[in-house]
Amino acid sequence: MAARLLIVEDDAEIADFLATGLGAEGYDVTVRPDGRDLPALVRDGDFALVILDRMLPDAEGAELCRRLREAGEDVMILMLTARDALGDKLEGLRAGADDYMTKPFAFEELLARLEVLLRRTGSGVSVPDAVTVGDIRLDRSLKTAQRAGQELELTATEFALLDYFVENAGRVVSRMEILRQVWGYDFDPHTNIVEVYIAYLRRKLDRAGPAGTIQTVRGFGYLLADDRSSSDAAL
């Protein structure tokens, strides 16, 4: 079954270009020119991913993104905009976007970004193992995470980031390794996306247990201490 994509873009030429190109790639595409009733549309539409413009006639994209997250929607969000200042990118990421692309863009790069984001949803992938590192338990088949028995409410990107740390517990991982493995970048896009999402993940982990679970190793990267107590099959 084709992944369903929602494009929220008021520029008719760009919207048509995206809809035609993504449709030819096999995606099931819906286009909206504004952000009206977006949380309800996402809730009822069973979309795998939203391509969201920053500047819409009736709303600001980052605010719409924030509303979706506050409504509990964990749909993947790729923000697409002409606003390329670092502050704009950080605002979009902090609002809950999973990735951020600026216009003009190469369609091939957009496709690659979509593929990476959609892989995080686990569609069609069965990974039947669970693993425990310290008081963190990650179940890859159920896409759930707990700390000290408390459920962690993670977005798909946060889950993918925690999964990478768990897989590499006890080893310092660099920013570029994280960009490559979690975001699919083979180059440095000069954004703070890694730092922003590590901050998100740390806050959620620290609310459920002692602070400092993910350590910064200055000049080298990040470390999740290796206190792996078990690795077992998920039921």
VEXGUNU-548800 format. One record per atom (N, C-alpha, C): x, y, z; residue in one letter. Coordinates in nm, 2 decimals, m for minus. Example, Ala and Ser with C-alpha at 12.3 -4.5 7.8 and 13.67 -1.06 7.14 Angstrom:
- 1.32  m0.57  0.78  a
- 1.23  m0.45  0.78  a
- 1.32  m0.33  0.78  a
- 1.28  m0.22  0.71  s
- 1.37  m0.11  0.71  s
- 1.29  0.00  0.79  s
This chain:
- 0.09  m0.12  0.00  m
- 0.00  0.00  0.00  m
- 0.09  0.12  0.00  m
- 0.06  0.22  m0.09  a
- 0.14  0.34  m0.10  a
- 0.13  0.43  0.02  a
- 0.24  0.49  0.07  a
- 0.24  0.58  0.18  a
- 0.16  0.70  0.14  a
- 0.07  0.75  0.24  r
- m0.01  0.87  0.21  r
- 0.07  0.99  0.26  r
- 0.08  1.09  0.17  l
- 0.15  1.21  0.20  l
- 0.05  1.33  0.19  l
- 0.06  1.42  0.28  l
- m0.02  1.55  0.28  l
- 0.08  1.66  0.25  l
- 0.05  1.74  0.14  i
- 0.13  1.86  0.11  i
- 0.05  1.98  0.15  i
- 0.10  2.06  0.24  v
- 0.03  2.19  0.28  v
- 0.12  2.30  0.22  v
- 0.08  2.35  0.10  e
- 0.16  2.45  0.03  e
- 0.06  2.54  m0.05  e
- 0.08  2.67  m0.03  d
- m0.02  2.76  m0.10  d
- 0.03  2.80  m0.24  d
- 0.16  2.78  m0.27  d
- 0.21  2.81  m0.40  d
- 0.17  2.70  m0.50  d
- 0.07  2.73  m0.59  a
- 0.01  2.63  m0.67  a
- 0.11  2.56  m0.76  a
- 0.21  2.63  m0.81  e
- 0.31  2.58  m0.90  e
- 0.40  2.47  m0.82  e
- 0.44  2.51  m0.70  i
- 0.52  2.41  m0.62  i
- 0.43  2.29  m0.58  i
- 0.31  2.32  m0.54  a
- 0.22  2.21  m0.50  a
- 0.20  2.11  m0.61  a
- 0.18  2.17  m0.73  d
- 0.15  2.08  m0.85  d
- 0.28  2.00  m0.88  d
- 0.39  2.07  m0.87  f
- 0.52  2.00  m0.90  f
- 0.54  1.88  m0.81  f
- 0.52  1.91  m0.68  l
- 0.54  1.80  m0.58  l
- 0.44  1.69  m0.59  l
- 0.31  1.73  m0.61  a
- 0.21  1.62  m0.63  a
- 0.23  1.54  m0.75  a
- 0.27  1.60  m0.86  t
- 0.30  1.52  m0.98  t
- 0.42  1.43  m0.96  t
- 0.53  1.49  m0.91  g
- 0.65  1.41  m0.89  g
- 0.64  1.30  m0.79  g
- 0.58  1.33  m0.68  l
- 0.56  1.23  m0.58  l
- 0.46  1.12  m0.62  l
- 0.36  1.16  m0.69  g
- 0.26  1.07  m0.74  g
- 0.33  0.97  m0.84  g
- 0.42  1.02  m0.92  a
- 0.49  0.93  m1.02  a
- 0.58  0.84  m0.94  a
- 0.62  0.87  m0.82  e
- 0.71  0.78  m0.74  e
- 0.63  0.68  m0.66  e
- 0.49  0.69  m0.68  g
- 0.41  0.59  m0.62  g
- 0.34  0.63  m0.49  g
- 0.36  0.75  m0.45  y
- 0.30  0.80  m0.32  y
- 0.15  0.84  m0.35  y
- 0.07  0.82  m0.25  d
- m0.07  0.87  m0.25  d
- m0.07  1.01  m0.19  d
- m0.09  1.11  m0.28  v
- m0.07  1.25  m0.24  v
- m0.20  1.33  m0.23  v
- m0.22  1.40  m0.12  t
- m0.32  1.50  m0.10  t
- m0.26  1.64  m0.08  t
- m0.32  1.74  m0.14  v
- m0.27  1.87  m0.14  v
- m0.37  1.97  m0.07  v
- m0.32  2.05  0.02  r
- m0.41  2.15  0.08  r
- m0.33  2.29  0.07  r
- m0.40  2.40  0.03  p
- m0.34  2.53  0.01  p
- m0.33  2.61  0.14  p
- m0.38  2.56  0.25  d
- m0.38  2.63  0.38  d
- m0.38  2.54  0.49  d
- m0.37  2.60  0.61  g
- m0.36  2.51  0.73  g
- m0.49  2.49  0.81  g
- m0.60  2.53  0.74  r
- m0.73  2.52  0.81  r
- m0.76  2.37  0.85  r
- m0.80  2.36  0.98  d
- m0.84  2.23  1.04  d
- m0.73  2.12  1.02  d
- m0.60  2.16  1.02  l
- m0.50  2.07  0.99  l
- m0.49  1.95  1.09  l
- m0.50  1.98  1.23  p
- m0.50  1.87  1.32  p
- m0.60  1.76  1.29  p
- m0.73  1.81  1.26  a
- m0.84  1.71  1.23  a
- m0.81  1.64  1.10  a
- m0.76  1.71  1.00  l
- m0.73  1.65  0.88  l
- m0.62  1.54  0.89  l
- m0.52  1.57  0.97  v
- m0.41  1.47  0.99  v
- m0.47  1.35  1.07  v
- m0.55  1.38  1.17  r
- m0.60  1.27  1.26  r
- m0.69  1.18  1.18  r
- m0.77  1.23  1.08  d
- m0.86  1.15  1.01  d
- m0.81  1.09  0.88  d
- m0.69  1.15  0.84  g
- m0.64  1.11  0.70  g
- m0.55  1.00  0.69  g
- m0.50  0.95  0.81  d
- m0.40  0.83  0.81  d
- m0.28  0.86  0.72  d
- m0.23  0.98  0.74  f
- m0.11  1.02  0.66  f
- 0.02  0.97  0.73  f
- 0.11  0.93  0.64  a
- 0.24  0.89  0.70  a
- 0.34  1.01  0.72  a
- 0.32  1.11  0.64  l
- 0.41  1.23  0.64  l
- 0.34  1.35  0.59  l
- 0.37  1.47  0.65  v
- 0.32  1.60  0.61  v
- 0.44  1.68  0.56  v
- 0.43  1.73  0.44  i
- 0.52  1.83  0.38  i
- 0.45  1.97  0.41  i
- 0.51  2.05  0.50  l
- 0.45  2.17  0.55  l
- 0.53  2.29  0.52  l
- 0.46  2.39  0.45  d
- 0.52  2.51  0.41  d
- 0.52  2.60  0.54  d
- 0.63  2.69  0.55  r
- 0.63  2.78  0.67  r
- 0.54  2.90  0.65  r
- 0.52  2.95  0.53  m
- 0.44  3.07  0.51  m
- 0.32  3.04  0.44  m
- 0.21  3.03  0.51  l
- 0.08  3.00  0.45  l
- m0.02  3.12  0.47  l
- m0.12  3.13  0.38  p
- m0.20  3.25  0.39  p
- m0.28  3.27  0.52  p
- m0.31  3.16  0.59  d
- m0.39  3.17  0.71  d
- m0.32  3.13  0.84  d
- m0.19  3.09  0.83  a
- m0.12  3.04  0.94  a
- 0.03  3.04  0.92  a
- 0.10  3.03  1.03  e
- 0.25  3.01  1.02  e
- 0.28  2.87  1.04  e
- 0.37  2.81  0.96  g
- 0.40  2.67  0.96  g
- 0.45  2.61  1.09  g
- 0.54  2.69  1.16  a
- 0.59  2.64  1.28  a
- 0.48  2.63  1.39  a
- 0.39  2.73  1.39  e
- 0.28  2.72  1.48  e
- 0.18  2.60  1.45  e
- 0.16  2.58  1.32  l
- 0.08  2.46  1.29  l
- 0.15  2.33  1.33  l
- 0.28  2.32  1.31  c
- 0.35  2.21  1.36  c
- 0.34  2.19  1.51  c
- 0.35  2.30  1.58  r
- 0.33  2.29  1.73  r
- 0.19  2.25  1.77  r
- 0.09  2.29  1.70  r
- m0.04  2.25  1.73  r
- m0.06  2.10  1.70  r
- 0.00  2.05  1.60  l
- m0.01  1.91  1.57  l
- 0.05  1.83  1.68  l
- 0.17  1.87  1.73  r
- 0.23  1.79  1.84  r
- 0.16  1.81  1.97  r
- 0.10  1.92  1.99  e
- 0.02  1.94  2.12  e
- m0.11  1.86  2.11  e
- m0.16  1.83  1.99  a
- m0.27  1.75  1.97  a
- m0.24  1.60  1.98  a
- m0.11  1.57  2.00  g
- m0.07  1.43  2.01  g
- m0.04  1.36  1.88  g
- m0.04  1.43  1.77  e
- m0.01  1.37  1.64  e
- 0.14  1.35  1.62  e
- 0.18  1.22  1.60  d
- 0.32  1.19  1.58  d
- 0.36  1.17  1.44  d
- 0.27  1.22  1.34  v
- 0.30  1.20  1.20  v
- 0.43  1.27  1.17  v
- 0.51  1.21  1.07  m
- 0.63  1.27  1.03  m
- 0.60  1.41  0.96  m
- 0.69  1.51  0.99  i
- 0.67  1.64  0.94  i
- 0.80  1.69  0.87  i
- 0.79  1.72  0.74  l
- 0.91  1.78  0.67  l
- 0.87  1.92  0.64  l
- 0.94  2.02  0.70  m
- 0.91  2.16  0.68  m
- 0.98  2.20  0.55  m
- 0.91  2.27  0.46  l
- 0.96  2.31  0.34  l
- 0.94  2.46  0.33  l
- 1.05  2.54  0.31  t
- 1.03  2.69  0.32  t
- 1.14  2.76  0.25  t
- 1.11  2.89  0.22  a
- 1.21  2.98  0.16  a
- 1.29  3.04  0.27  a
- 1.25  3.03  0.40  r
- 1.32  3.09  0.51  r
- 1.43  3.01  0.55  r
- 1.56  3.05  0.52  d
- 1.67  2.96  0.54  d
- 1.77  3.01  0.65  d
- 1.73  3.11  0.73  a
- 1.82  3.15  0.84  a
- 1.82  3.04  0.94  a
- 1.93  3.03  1.01  l
- 1.95  2.93  1.11  l
- 1.84  2.94  1.22  l
- 1.81  3.06  1.26  g
- 1.70  3.08  1.36  g
- 1.57  3.03  1.32  g
- 1.54  3.04  1.19  d
- 1.41  2.99  1.13  d
- 1.41  2.84  1.14  d
- 1.52  2.78  1.10  k
- 1.53  2.63  1.10  k
- 1.52  2.58  1.24  k
- 1.58  2.64  1.34  l
- 1.57  2.59  1.48  l
- 1.43  2.61  1.53  l
- 1.37  2.72  1.49  e
- 1.23  2.74  1.53  e
- 1.14  2.63  1.48  e
- 1.16  2.59  1.35  g
- 1.08  2.48  1.30  g
- 1.10  2.35  1.37  g
- 1.23  2.32  1.39  l
- 1.27  2.19  1.46  l
- 1.21  2.19  1.60  l
- 1.22  2.30  1.67  r
- 1.18  2.31  1.81  r
- 1.02  2.30  1.82  r
- 0.96  2.34  1.71  a
- 0.81  2.32  1.70  a
- 0.77  2.18  1.68  a
- 0.87  2.09  1.65  g
- 0.83  1.95  1.63  g
- 0.86  1.89  1.49  g
- 0.91  1.97  1.40  a
- 0.94  1.92  1.27  a
- 1.05  1.81  1.28  a
- 1.04  1.71  1.19  d
- 1.14  1.60  1.19  d
- 1.26  1.63  1.10  d
- 1.23  1.72  1.00  d
- 1.34  1.76  0.91  d
- 1.29  1.90  0.85  d
- 1.39  1.97  0.78  y
- 1.37  2.10  0.74  y
- 1.44  2.12  0.61  y
- 1.37  2.15  0.50  m
- 1.44  2.18  0.37  m
- 1.40  2.32  0.32  m
- 1.50  2.39  0.26  t
- 1.47  2.52  0.21  t
- 1.46  2.52  0.06  t
- 1.38  2.62  0.01  k
- 1.36  2.64  m0.13  k
- 1.46  2.73  m0.18  k
- 1.51  2.72  m0.30  p
- 1.48  2.60  m0.40  p
- 1.55  2.48  m0.35  p
- 1.49  2.36  m0.40  f
- 1.54  2.23  m0.35  f
- 1.55  2.14  m0.47  f
- 1.64  2.04  m0.46  a
- 1.65  1.94  m0.56  a
- 1.54  1.83  m0.53  a
- 1.47  1.79  m0.63  f
- 1.36  1.69  m0.61  f
- 1.42  1.56  m0.56  f
- 1.54  1.52  m0.61  e
- 1.61  1.40  m0.57  e
- 1.64  1.40  m0.42  e
- 1.68  1.52  m0.37  e
- 1.72  1.53  m0.23  e
- 1.59  1.51  m0.15  e
- 1.48  1.58  m0.19  l
- 1.35  1.56  m0.12  l
- 1.31  1.42  m0.11  l
- 1.32  1.34  m0.22  l
- 1.29  1.20  m0.22  l
- 1.37  1.13  m0.12  l
- 1.50  1.16  m0.12  a
- 1.59  1.09  m0.02  a
- 1.55  1.12  0.12  a
- 1.52  1.24  0.15  r
- 1.48  1.28  0.28  r
- 1.35  1.21  0.32  r
- 1.25  1.20  0.23  l
- 1.13  1.14  0.26  l
- 1.15  0.99  0.29  l
- 1.24  0.92  0.21  e
- 1.26  0.78  0.23  e
- 1.32  0.76  0.37  e
- 1.41  0.85  0.42  v
- 1.47  0.83  0.55  v
- 1.36  0.85  0.66  v
- 1.28  0.95  0.64  l
- 1.18  0.98  0.74  l
- 1.08  0.87  0.75  l
- 1.04  0.82  0.63  l
- 0.93  0.71  0.63  l
- 0.99  0.58  0.69  l
- 1.12  0.56  0.67  r
- 1.18  0.43  0.73  r
- 1.16  0.43  0.88  r
- 1.16  0.55  0.94  r
- 1.15  0.56  1.09  r
- 1.01  0.52  1.14  r
- 0.91  0.52  1.05  t
- 0.78  0.47  1.09  t
- 0.77  0.32  1.11  t
- 0.87  0.25  1.05  g
- 0.87  0.11  1.06  g
- 0.77  0.04  0.97  g
- 0.72  0.10  0.87  s
- 0.61  0.04  0.79  s
- 0.67  m0.08  0.71  s
- 0.61  m0.19  0.73  g
- 0.65  m0.31  0.66  g
- 0.77  m0.38  0.72  g
- 0.83  m0.33  0.83  v
- 0.95  m0.38  0.89  v
- 0.92  m0.44  1.02  v
- 0.96  m0.57  1.04  s
- 0.94  m0.64  1.17  s
- 1.08  m0.66  1.23  s
- 1.10  m0.60  1.35  v
- 1.22  m0.62  1.42  v
- 1.18  m0.67  1.56  v
- 1.19  m0.80  1.57  p
- 1.12  m0.87  1.69  p
- 1.21  m0.87  1.82  p
- 1.30  m0.78  1.83  d
- 1.38  m0.78  1.95  d
- 1.36  m0.66  2.04  d
- 1.38  m0.68  2.17  a
- 1.38  m0.58  2.27  a
- 1.51  m0.58  2.34  a
- 1.56  m0.46  2.39  v
- 1.69  m0.45  2.45  v
- 1.68  m0.36  2.57  v
- 1.75  m0.39  2.68  t
- 1.75  m0.31  2.80  t
- 1.89  m0.26  2.82  t
- 1.91  m0.13  2.84  v
- 2.04  m0.07  2.87  v
- 2.02  0.01  3.00  v
- 2.07  m0.03  3.11  g
- 2.05  0.03  3.24  g
- 1.90  0.02  3.27  g
- 1.83  0.14  3.29  d
- 1.69  0.13  3.32  d
- 1.61  0.17  3.20  d
- 1.67  0.17  3.08  i
- 1.60  0.20  2.95  i
- 1.57  0.07  2.88  i
- 1.44  0.06  2.85  r
- 1.40  m0.06  2.77  r
- 1.34  m0.01  2.64  r
- 1.39  m0.07  2.53  l
- 1.34  m0.03  2.40  l
- 1.29  m0.15  2.33  l
- 1.17  m0.15  2.28  d
- 1.10  m0.26  2.20  d
- 1.09  m0.21  2.06  d
- 1.17  m0.26  1.97  r
- 1.17  m0.22  1.83  r
- 1.05  m0.27  1.76  r
- 0.99  m0.38  1.79  s
- 0.88  m0.43  1.72  s
- 0.75  m0.35  1.75  s
- 0.74  m0.31  1.88  l
- 0.62  m0.24  1.93  l
- 0.64  m0.09  1.92  l
- 0.77  m0.05  1.89  k
- 0.80  0.10  1.88  k
- 0.77  0.17  2.01  k
- 0.81  0.10  2.12  t
- 0.78  0.16  2.25  t
- 0.92  0.17  2.33  t
- 0.92  0.27  2.42  a
- 1.04  0.29  2.50  a
- 1.00  0.32  2.64  a
- 1.07  0.27  2.74  q
- 1.04  0.29  2.88  q
- 1.17  0.33  2.95  q
- 1.16  0.40  3.06  r
- 1.27  0.42  3.15  r
- 1.22  0.40  3.29  r
- 1.29  0.32  3.37  a
- 1.25  0.28  3.50  a
- 1.10  0.24  3.51  a
- 1.05  0.17  3.41  g
- 0.91  0.13  3.40  g
- 0.82  0.23  3.35  g
- 0.86  0.35  3.33  q
- 0.77  0.46  3.29  q
- 0.78  0.48  3.14  q
- 0.66  0.48  3.07  e
- 0.65  0.49  2.93  e
- 0.70  0.63  2.88  e
- 0.79  0.63  2.78  l
- 0.84  0.75  2.72  l
- 0.76  0.78  2.60  l
- 0.70  0.90  2.59  e
- 0.62  0.94  2.48  e
- 0.72  1.01  2.37  e
- 0.77  0.92  2.28  l
- 0.87  0.97  2.19  l
- 0.81  0.98  2.05  l
- 0.85  1.09  1.97  t
- 0.82  1.09  1.83  t
- 0.90  0.99  1.76  t
- 0.87  0.96  1.63  a
- 0.94  0.86  1.56  a
- 1.09  0.90  1.54  a
- 1.12  1.03  1.53  t
- 1.26  1.07  1.52  t
- 1.33  1.05  1.65  t
- 1.27  1.09  1.76  e
- 1.33  1.07  1.89  e
- 1.35  0.92  1.92  e
- 1.26  0.83  1.88  f
- 1.27  0.69  1.90  f
- 1.39  0.64  1.82  f
- 1.41  0.68  1.69  a
- 1.52  0.64  1.61  a
- 1.65  0.69  1.67  a
- 1.65  0.81  1.73  l
- 1.77  0.86  1.79  l
- 1.81  0.77  1.91  l
- 1.71  0.75  2.00  l
- 1.73  0.66  2.12  l
- 1.78  0.52  2.08  l
- 1.72  0.47  1.97  d
- 1.75  0.34  1.92  d
- 1.90  0.33  1.88  d
- 1.95  0.44  1.82  y
- 2.09  0.45  1.77  y
- 2.18  0.45  1.89  y
- 2.14  0.53  2.00  f
- 2.22  0.54  2.12  f
- 2.23  0.40  2.19  f
- 2.11  0.34  2.20  v
- 2.11  0.21  2.26  v
- 2.19  0.11  2.19  v
- 2.18  0.11  2.06  e
- 2.26  0.01  1.97  e
- 2.41  0.04  1.99  e
- 2.45  0.16  2.02  n
- 2.59  0.20  2.04  n
- 2.63  0.23  2.18  n
- 2.55  0.18  2.28  a
- 2.58  0.21  2.42  a
- 2.72  0.18  2.45  a
- 2.78  0.27  2.53  g
- 2.92  0.25  2.57  g
- 3.02  0.30  2.47  g
- 2.98  0.35  2.36  r
- 3.07  0.40  2.25  r
- 3.03  0.55  2.22  r
- 3.14  0.63  2.21  v
- 3.11  0.77  2.17  v
- 3.08  0.78  2.03  v
- 2.96  0.84  1.99  v
- 2.92  0.85  1.85  v
- 2.93  1.00  1.82  v
- 2.98  1.03  1.70  s
- 3.00  1.16  1.66  s
- 2.87  1.22  1.60  s
- 2.87  1.35  1.59  r
- 2.75  1.42  1.53  r
- 2.73  1.37  1.38  r
- 2.84  1.35  1.31  m
- 2.82  1.31  1.17  m
- 2.77  1.17  1.16  m
- 2.81  1.08  1.25  e
- 2.76  0.94  1.26  e
- 2.61  0.95  1.28  e
- 2.56  1.03  1.37  i
- 2.42  1.05  1.40  i
- 2.35  1.10  1.28  i
- 2.40  1.20  1.22  l
- 2.34  1.26  1.10  l
- 2.32  1.15  0.99  l
- 2.42  1.07  0.98  r
- 2.42  0.97  0.87  r
- 2.32  0.86  0.90  r
- 2.32  0.81  1.02  q
- 2.24  0.69  1.06  q
- 2.10  0.73  1.09  q
- 2.07  0.84  1.15  v
- 1.93  0.88  1.19  v
- 1.86  0.96  1.09  v
- 1.94  1.06  1.02  w
- 1.88  1.15  0.93  w
- 1.92  1.11  0.78  w
- 2.01  1.02  0.76  g
- 2.05  0.98  0.62  g
- 2.13  1.08  0.55  g
- 2.20  1.18  0.62  y
- 2.29  1.27  0.56  y
- 2.43  1.21  0.54  y
- 2.48  1.23  0.42  d
- 2.62  1.19  0.40  d
- 2.71  1.32  0.40  d
- 2.65  1.43  0.44  f
- 2.72  1.56  0.44  f
- 2.67  1.63  0.56  f
- 2.74  1.74  0.60  d
- 2.70  1.82  0.71  d
- 2.61  1.93  0.66  d
- 2.48  1.93  0.69  p
- 2.39  2.04  0.63  p
- 2.40  2.17  0.71  p
- 2.49  2.18  0.81  h
- 2.51  2.30  0.88  h
- 2.38  2.35  0.95  h
- 2.32  2.25  1.02  t
- 2.20  2.29  1.10  t
- 2.23  2.22  1.24  t
- 2.15  2.27  1.34  n
- 2.17  2.21  1.48  n
- 2.07  2.10  1.50  n
- 2.02  2.03  1.40  i
- 1.92  1.93  1.41  i
- 1.95  1.82  1.51  i
- 2.08  1.78  1.52  v
- 2.12  1.68  1.61  v
- 2.11  1.73  1.75  v
- 2.17  1.85  1.77  e
- 2.17  1.91  1.91  e
- 2.02  1.93  1.96  e
- 1.94  1.98  1.87  v
- 1.80  2.00  1.91  v
- 1.73  1.88  1.95  v
- 1.75  1.77  1.87  y
- 1.68  1.64  1.90  y
- 1.74  1.57  2.02  y
- 1.87  1.59  2.04  i
- 1.93  1.53  2.17  i
- 1.87  1.60  2.29  i
- 1.85  1.73  2.28  a
- 1.79  1.81  2.39  a
- 1.65  1.76  2.42  a
- 1.57  1.74  2.31  y
- 1.44  1.68  2.33  y
- 1.44  1.55  2.40  y
- 1.53  1.46  2.35  l
- 1.54  1.33  2.41  l
- 1.59  1.33  2.55  l
- 1.69  1.41  2.58  r
- 1.74  1.42  2.72  r
- 1.63  1.47  2.82  r
- 1.55  1.57  2.77  r
- 1.44  1.62  2.86  r
- 1.34  1.50  2.90  r
- 1.31  1.42  2.80  k
- 1.21  1.32  2.83  k
- 1.27  1.20  2.91  k
- 1.40  1.17  2.89  l
- 1.47  1.07  2.97  l
- 1.49  1.12  3.11  l
- 1.52  1.25  3.13  d
- 1.55  1.31  3.26  d
- 1.43  1.32  3.34  d
- 1.31  1.33  3.28  r
- 1.18  1.34  3.36  r
- 1.15  1.20  3.42  r
- 1.20  1.10  3.36  a
- 1.17  0.96  3.40  a
- 1.28  0.90  3.49  a
- 1.39  0.97  3.50  g
- 1.50  0.91  3.58  g
- 1.61  1.01  3.60  g
- 1.73  0.97  3.65  p
- 1.84  1.06  3.68  p
- 1.89  1.13  3.56  p
- 1.93  1.26  3.58  a
- 1.98  1.33  3.46  a
- 2.12  1.28  3.42  a
- 2.16  1.32  3.30  g
- 2.29  1.28  3.25  g
- 2.30  1.15  3.18  g
- 2.19  1.10  3.14  t
- 2.19  0.97  3.07  t
- 2.27  0.97  2.94  t
- 2.24  1.07  2.86  i
- 2.32  1.09  2.74  i
- 2.42  1.20  2.77  i
- 2.55  1.16  2.76  q
- 2.66  1.25  2.80  q
- 2.72  1.32  2.68  q
- 2.76  1.44  2.69  t
- 2.84  1.51  2.58  t
- 2.98  1.49  2.61  t
- 3.05  1.43  2.51  v
- 3.20  1.42  2.52  v
- 3.26  1.53  2.43  v
- 3.30  1.64  2.50  r
- 3.33  1.76  2.42  r
- 3.44  1.73  2.32  r
- 3.41  1.78  2.20  g
- 3.51  1.76  2.09  g
- 3.50  1.63  2.02  g
- 3.42  1.53  2.07  f
- 3.41  1.40  2.01  f
- 3.27  1.36  1.97  f
- 3.17  1.39  2.06  g
- 3.03  1.35  2.03  g
- 2.95  1.32  2.15  g
- 2.88  1.21  2.15  y
- 2.78  1.18  2.26  y
- 2.80  1.03  2.30  y
- 2.76  1.01  2.43  l
- 2.78  0.87  2.48  l
- 2.66  0.84  2.57  l
- 2.60  0.72  2.54  l
- 2.51  0.65  2.63  l
- 2.58  0.54  2.71  l
- 2.60  0.56  2.84  a
- 2.68  0.46  2.92  a
- 2.63  0.32  2.90  a
- 2.72  0.23  2.88  d
- 2.68  0.09  2.86  d
- 2.66  0.01  2.99  d
- 2.53  0.00  3.02  d
- 2.50  m0.08  3.14  d
- 2.39  m0.18  3.10  d
- 2.42  m0.25  2.98  r
- 2.33  m0.34  2.92  r
- 2.30  m0.46  3.01  r
- 2.18  m0.48  3.05  s
- 2.15  m0.59  3.14  s
- 2.09  m0.70  3.07  s
- 2.03  m0.68  2.96  s
- 1.97  m0.80  2.89  s
- 1.93  m0.76  2.74  s
- 1.92  m0.87  2.66  s
- 1.87  m0.85  2.53  s
- 1.79  m0.97  2.50  s
- 1.66  m0.95  2.47  d
- 1.57  m1.06  2.45  d
- 1.47  m1.04  2.34  d
- 1.40  m1.15  2.31  a
- 1.30  m1.14  2.20  a
- 1.17  m1.08  2.26  a
- 1.12  m0.99  2.18  a
- 0.99  m0.93  2.21  a
- 0.88  m1.04  2.19  a
- 0.78  m1.03  2.28  l
- 0.67  m1.13  2.26  l
- 0.57  m1.08  2.15  l
